[in-house]
């Protein structure tokens, strides 16, 4: 005798296939049918994808033009880049970046992908930066815009004195104004523990600090002697909530740090060295 559970599954399958069978072929593939409508959407999506890819190409060209001075007067570097353009790994990174760019019309994301491709192309293929840039391109498509901003927030809090060298000797009011303006650009609208889990899944953070680190206000106050935690309480309230609720245990991986640095560089209009130790406005 058929077990009750299997009988229920059999009835369910019969009902589903019966419903499908009731659809005529014309309803599925004829003019105005479901498949026809889907193919129309595919064509529309393909056109949008080509437009997005073209925008990414413009960003990539602008990025190479901006970084061209790195190759001037260095024949070895120029030869290395020429060879890299035929490297299968570099071509694979470019292919991944194009696929990611085609899926979105976000100029912000196109510029980020262009920076990462340039990072990969302009360095030795076996260097840590080359590996991190390749992995970062793969990670971008697994992250929403708010995840990228959260990585940038971690970089900013950890390296505020390097991000904004002037705050070390600034008056409290000036430092607070700088912090407020930067947080307006960096902070996402909201975040929760699932966002942290997604960043971990993309290999951008780990949770090594099981008990959390210092509060963000304490870390910021340490970077700017004129500030006190009390002065920071109001201006950094939203930042503190996100930091204490989800970012405090996070440790950036090398991939997460590269992404965070590039997003800070992009959104704040600064130039950053790859180790994050020196930033120039």
Buried (B, 14 or more C-beta within 10 A) or exposed (E): EEEEEEEEEEEEEEEEEEEEEEEEEEEEEEEEBEEEEEEEEEEEEEEBBEEBBEBBBEBBEEBBEEBEEBBEEEEEBEEBBEEBEEBEEBEBBBEBBBBBBBBBEBEBBBBBBBBBBBBBBBBEBEEEBBBBBBBBBBBBBBBEBBBBBBBBBBBBBBBBBBBBBEBBEBEBEBBBEBBEEBBEBBBBEEBEEEBBEBBBEBBBBBEEEEEEBBBBBEBBBEBBEBBEEEBBEEBBEEBBEBBEEBBBBBBBBBBBBBBBBBBBBBBBEBEBEBEBEEBEE
